[in-house]
Amino acid sequence: MRTTLRTRRTRWTRTTRKAPRAAAALAAACALALAGCGDGDGGGGGSEPDKDTKTGGATVQLPKLNGQKVQVVAVWTGPEQEAFTKVLDEFEKRTGAEVAYVPTQDAMLNYIGTKIAGGAPPDVAMLQQVGALHQAVERKWAKPAGAGAKAQLAKNYSKGWQDLGAVNGTQYGVYFKAANKSLIWYNTAVFENAGVSEPKTWKELLGTAETISASGVTPFSVGGADGWTLTDWFENVYLSQAGPEKYDQLAKHEIKWTDPSVKQALTTLAELFGKPNLIAGGAAGALQTEFPASVTQTFTGGDQPKAGMVFEGDFVSINIAQTEAKIGEDAKVFPFPAVGSEAPVVTGGDVAVALTDKPATQALLTFLASPDAASIWAGQGGFISPNKSMDPAAYPNDVQRGIGKALIAAGDDFRFDMSDQMPQSFGGTPGKGEWKALQDFLKNPKDIAGTQARLEADAAKAFKGQS
C-alpha cells in the first residue's frame, strides 16, 4: 500500500475499458456502505490489533515442514507488523515451519539486491509496486508461483488480481493485501460543531474545509513527510479530472509530465496545498508529519484536534485504533469527492513473491492466497483483501466490511496506484523522483511549471533506465 520497475515491454498494460463505469459503481458502493456507519456494530472496538480472530476450519491443505525456516520481508511495522505476525504464527502452527519476519524500508528492491549479492536472499518478499515485481522477475530474483498457490489464486481471485501478479503470462505473485486509496476520514465532532456534511465534489470539499477552518479547527492533516501520501493525492485528483485513459498513459509515460492534464491537476491540488490555514502546521508542518501521526492527530484532542480530516486508504483504521476514537462513531469516512465527472477509485496492494525454491516458501505463498490467511488479518482491522472467497464477516466492523465488499464487487475493473506502476526510482523511493517533487510542490505550490519539468526529467531518466 505504500503504497510504491520494469521495461516498457513488460509493464502491466491490462486493458480496463470498463473502469470508468466500475469506478463509479465502486464509489457508489463505498458511499452506501459508509453511510450511517455509526449505526453498525460499534466499529472501533473490533479493530484493535490484539483482537482474537476465529478463522473457522482450514480451507487449504499445507504440508508438514518441521525444521524448515522461512524469512519474510515487508515494510510493515507497528500495528501492521503485529497483525501480519498473527498470520505467520498460524502458518507456523499448521506446518511446523519457523518464520522470521524482517521489516524493511520502502525501497525494498535495494534491500533485496544487497541480500542476494551477499548470498542470503529472503525467502518471500511483500512488494508494494507492480513495477518492483516486474523488475524482480527481470533480474531473475523471483521464482514462479507453485501449483498450490496457483490453484488458490484460480479459486479465490478475480482475473484482474491474478494478472497483476503475473509477468509475460507466468504467475509470480500473490496479492495478499489490497487497499482502497480513495477515502477521506473525518472527526465527527469537528463536522458537527462546524455544521458541515460529507462533500460530494472537490468544490464542496474546499468549501467544507473553509467552514471547518472558520470554526476554529484546521481542516486537513497531511502526512507530507512520507512522499507516497502526496502521490496518492495527485492520483485521485488526476484520475477524476483527466480520466482513465490519460491516467493509463501517464502511468506508462506515454504522455509527458509536462502535459496540460498534469498542469490542470497540480493547479487543482494547489487550491488546497496553497492555503496554509487549511493544513495542520502549514506546508512546513505537513512535511514534518509522518503518515501515522497524520491520522492520530486527527482523532485525538476531542472536538479540538489538530485537524478535522485526513485523506488515505482503508488502512487508516489501524492507526485510528491506536487512539480512543471509535470507528463509526468518532471517526467516519467518505469517498474521495469527484473532481471531474466521476469520483476516483484508486487501489493499491502488497504482493507476495518467492525468492527461493524452498518447499516452505511455496507453502507460504499457497497459504497467503487462501481465505484462511486473509481472514486472520481482516479481523485485526486496517486490512482489505482481494480474496473473493474470504467471508466478509471476518472484518471487524461495518465500515471495513462495506469497503471490502465494494472492492470485490469491482471485479476486474479498477485503476491501480499510478506511482506503484512506475520504476521504483521514480515512483517509490524516499527523497527522489515523484515523492520528492511533490514534497517540493507542497512547499511551493505556485511553481507548477517547475514541478512539471522536474517530474518529467526524473520520469524520463527512470523509464529510460528500465528500457
RAZI-V959235 format. One record per residue. RES is the residue in one small letter. PHI is phi in whole degrees, -180 to 180 (NA if undefined). OMEGA is omega in whole degrees, -180 to 180 (999 if undefined). D_FIRST is the distance of its C-alpha to the first C-alpha in whole Angstrom. Layout:
# RAZI-V959235
RES	PHI	OMEGA	D_FIRST
RES	PHI	OMEGA	D_FIRST
This chain:
# RAZI-V959235
m	NA	-175	0
r	-103	-146	4
t	-25	999	3
t	NA	999	7
l	NA	-180	16
r	-171	174	19
t	-78	-179	22
r	-64	-177	23
r	-75	-176	24
t	-110	177	22
r	-63	175	19
w	-70	-178	17
t	-132	-177	20
r	-59	180	20
t	-70	180	22
t	-134	-176	21
r	-66	-179	24
k	-85	-173	24
a	-59	179	20
p	-58	180	22
r	-69	179	24
a	-66	179	21
a	-62	179	19
a	-64	180	22
a	-66	-180	22
l	-66	178	19
a	-62	178	19
a	-65	179	22
a	-64	177	21
c	-62	-178	19
a	-61	179	22
l	-67	-178	24
a	-68	-174	22
l	-91	-179	21
a	-65	178	25
g	62	-174	27
c	-68	176	24
g	-71	-178	26
d	-95	-176	29
g	-84	-172	27
d	-97	177	27
g	99	169	26
g	67	-163	22
g	-56	-176	22
g	-58	-177	24
g	-80	-175	22
s	-100	177	18
e	-69	-172	20
p	-67	-179	18
d	-99	-179	22
k	-69	176	22
d	-70	-178	24
t	-120	176	23
k	-98	-176	25
t	-95	180	24
g	74	-179	28
g	-72	-179	29
a	-70	177	27
t	-105	-178	27
v	-133	179	26
q	-91	-180	29
l	-120	-179	28
p	-76	172	30
k	-80	-173	32
l	-130	-178	30
n	-55	178	32
g	91	179	32
q	-82	-179	29
k	-120	-180	27
v	-134	175	23
q	-110	-180	21
v	-118	176	17
v	-118	178	15
a	-158	-179	11
v	-90	-173	9
w	-72	175	10
t	-133	175	13
g	58	-177	15
p	-60	179	15
e	-66	177	11
q	-63	179	14
e	-61	-179	17
a	-66	-179	15
f	-67	178	14
t	-61	177	17
k	-64	176	19
v	-65	-180	18
l	-67	177	19
d	-61	179	22
e	-66	177	23
f	-62	177	23
e	-60	-178	25
k	-61	-176	27
r	-79	-173	28
t	-111	-175	28
g	85	177	30
a	-75	178	27
e	-111	-176	26
v	-113	175	23
a	-109	179	22
y	-108	-179	18
v	-126	176	17
p	-77	-179	15
t	-125	176	14
q	-84	-177	13
d	-60	-179	10
a	-78	-170	13
m	-69	-179	13
l	-60	177	15
n	-62	179	18
y	-64	-178	18
i	-62	180	18
g	-60	178	21
t	-64	-179	23
k	-67	179	23
i	-67	178	24
a	-62	179	27
g	-86	177	28
g	80	-179	28
a	-134	-179	26
p	-69	170	23
p	-66	-178	20
d	-84	-180	21
v	-134	176	17
a	-118	175	14
m	-98	-176	10
l	-86	-177	9
q	-98	-174	6
q	-121	170	8
v	-56	-180	11
g	-63	179	13
a	-64	176	13
l	-60	-179	14
h	-63	-179	17
q	-71	177	18
a	-62	177	18
v	-70	-179	20
e	-61	179	22
r	-83	179	23
k	64	175	24
w	-88	-173	22
a	-81	177	20
k	-109	179	22
p	-59	176	23
a	-65	-179	22
g	-80	-177	25
a	-62	-179	27
g	-64	179	25
a	-65	-179	22
k	-66	178	23
a	-66	178	25
q	-67	179	22
l	-62	-179	20
a	-62	-177	23
k	-80	-166	24
n	-113	-173	21
y	-125	173	18
s	-69	-179	19
k	-60	-180	20
g	-59	180	17
w	-73	174	15
q	-65	-179	17
d	-62	179	18
l	-63	-179	14
g	-94	-179	15
a	-111	176	18
v	-132	-179	20
n	52	175	24
g	86	179	24
t	-103	-179	23
q	-80	177	21
y	-119	-169	19
g	-114	174	15
v	-120	177	14
y	-77	-175	11
f	-87	-175	11
k	-123	178	8
a	-112	179	7
a	-151	166	6
n	-96	-173	9
k	-102	-180	8
s	-127	-177	12
l	-133	173	14
i	-123	-179	16
w	-96	-178	17
y	-141	177	21
n	-82	-173	23
t	-64	179	26
a	-64	179	29
v	-65	179	28
f	-63	-179	28
e	-65	-179	31
n	-65	-180	33
a	-84	-180	32
g	70	-179	33
v	-114	177	30
s	-120	-177	28
e	-67	-180	25
p	-76	-179	25
k	-109	-179	25
t	-128	178	25
w	-61	179	24
k	-61	178	28
e	-66	179	28
l	-62	179	25
l	-65	178	26
g	-64	177	30
t	-61	180	28
a	-62	180	27
e	-64	179	30
t	-66	178	32
i	-64	178	29
s	-59	179	30
a	-66	180	34
s	-79	177	34
g	107	179	33
v	-121	175	29
t	-68	-172	27
p	-70	-171	25
f	-117	169	21
s	-106	-178	19
v	-124	179	17
g	-85	-174	15
g	-70	177	16
a	-67	175	16
d	-103	-173	12
g	-60	-179	13
w	-65	178	9
t	-65	-180	10
l	-73	175	13
t	-64	179	12
d	-68	174	10
w	-58	-178	14
f	-61	-175	16
e	-63	179	14
n	-67	177	15
v	-64	-176	18
y	-66	-178	19
l	-61	-179	18
s	-70	-174	20
q	-86	-176	23
a	-88	179	23
g	96	-175	22
p	-61	-177	20
e	-65	177	23
k	-64	179	22
y	-57	180	19
d	-64	-180	19
q	-65	180	22
l	-68	178	20
a	-60	-180	17
k	-94	-175	19
h	60	174	22
e	-83	167	24
i	-121	-176	25
k	-87	177	25
w	-71	174	23
t	-88	179	27
d	-62	179	27
p	-57	180	28
s	-65	177	25
v	-70	177	23
k	-58	-179	26
q	-64	-180	26
a	-66	178	22
l	-66	177	23
t	-63	178	26
t	-65	180	24
l	-63	179	22
a	-67	176	25
e	-62	175	26
l	-97	-176	24
f	-64	-177	23
g	-84	179	27
k	-119	-176	28
p	-56	-178	28
n	-71	180	29
l	-94	-176	26
i	-124	-178	23
a	-58	-180	24
g	79	-175	26
g	65	-179	26
a	-61	-179	24
a	-61	179	25
g	-67	180	24
a	-63	-179	20
l	-71	176	20
q	-104	-178	21
t	-104	177	18
e	-80	-174	15
f	-52	-178	12
p	-56	180	14
a	-68	178	17
s	-63	179	16
v	-81	-174	16
t	-63	-180	19
q	-74	176	21
t	-83	-175	21
f	-121	170	22
t	-126	-179	24
g	96	178	28
g	62	-180	29
d	-89	176	30
q	-128	179	30
p	-75	177	26
k	-72	178	25
a	-155	-179	23
g	-98	-178	23
m	-140	173	20
v	-144	178	16
f	-93	165	14
e	173	-170	10
g	-77	-179	8
d	-58	-178	10
f	-67	174	9
v	-55	-175	11
s	-59	-179	14
i	-72	175	13
n	-80	175	14
i	-61	-180	17
a	-64	177	18
q	-86	176	19
t	-110	178	22
e	-89	-179	25
a	-69	178	23
k	-104	178	23
i	-66	-177	21
g	95	178	23
e	-122	179	26
d	-82	-178	25
a	-127	176	21
k	-127	-171	21
v	-149	174	18
f	-138	-180	19
p	-64	176	18
f	-55	-175	17
p	-64	178	21
a	-69	174	22
v	-94	175	23
g	-106	-177	25
s	-78	-178	26
e	-125	173	23
a	-69	-178	20
p	-80	169	17
v	-135	180	14
v	-111	179	11
t	-111	175	8
g	-141	179	5
g	178	178	5
d	-116	-174	6
v	-110	178	10
a	-83	-178	13
v	-131	178	15
a	-81	178	19
l	-114	175	20
t	-134	-178	24
d	-99	-180	26
k	-60	174	27
p	-57	-180	28
a	-67	178	25
t	-64	180	22
q	-67	178	23
a	-64	179	24
l	-67	176	20
l	-60	178	19
t	-60	180	21
f	-64	-179	20
l	-66	178	16
a	-86	-178	17
s	-95	175	20
p	-66	179	20
d	-60	-179	21
a	-68	-178	18
a	-61	-176	16
s	-67	180	18
i	-66	180	18
w	-70	-180	15
a	-54	-179	15
g	-70	-180	18
q	-88	-177	17
g	91	179	15
g	67	-172	11
f	-151	172	10
i	-128	-176	11
s	-107	171	12
p	-82	-178	13
n	-79	-174	16
k	-72	180	19
s	-89	179	21
m	-72	179	20
d	-69	179	22
p	-58	178	20
a	-63	179	23
a	-67	179	20
y	-66	-172	18
p	-79	-178	20
n	-156	-177	21
d	-65	-179	22
v	-62	-179	19
q	-69	178	16
r	-62	179	18
g	-66	179	19
i	-65	-180	15
g	-64	179	15
k	-64	-179	18
a	-65	179	18
l	-64	179	15
i	-65	-179	17
a	-64	180	20
a	-70	178	18
g	60	-177	19
d	-91	-171	19
d	-104	179	18
f	-156	175	15
r	-110	-180	14
f	-86	179	10
d	-42	-175	9
m	-64	-177	12
s	-64	178	11
d	-73	178	9
q	-90	-173	12
m	-98	175	14
p	-54	-177	16
q	-57	-178	14
s	-63	178	17
f	-100	-172	16
g	-101	-174	13
g	-149	-179	11
t	-126	179	14
p	-57	176	15
g	78	-178	18
k	-139	171	18
g	52	-175	18
e	-64	180	16
w	-58	-177	15
k	-71	-179	18
a	-62	-180	20
l	-76	173	18
q	-65	177	19
d	-66	178	22
f	-67	176	22
l	-60	179	21
k	-71	-178	24
n	-139	-175	27
p	-71	176	26
k	-78	-176	29
d	-88	-177	29
i	-71	-180	27
a	-63	179	29
g	-65	178	28
t	-64	178	25
q	-61	-178	25
a	-63	180	27
r	-68	178	25
l	-59	-179	22
e	-67	180	24
a	-62	-179	26
d	-69	-180	22
a	-66	-180	21
a	-59	179	24
k	-66	-177	25
a	-68	-178	21
f	-69	177	22
k	-64	179	25
g	-68	179	24
q	-97	-176	23
s	-86	999	26
